Amino acid sequence: MPAYVNEDGKVVVFFQDSGKFNYRYSTLGFQDTANLDDGDLWPVAYALQKWSPAVEKKVVELVQAAVS
């Protein structure tokens, strides 16, 4: 499964394909190196069922925040 690293070479975001694991949905997840902290509780994984322009926009925003 693909994973993407920050400029320090640490994994920030990963993707798990639903077809490979026979899951209902694919997963976009973030490691602890992602800059997504929001208080004491924040999501670190998202379910992806269908790609759309709205989903793409949200993923781009999340990845940009995670590597900032």
Helices and strands as residue ranges (DSSP letters): E 3-5, E 11-16, H 18-21, E 26-30, E 45-48, H 53-67
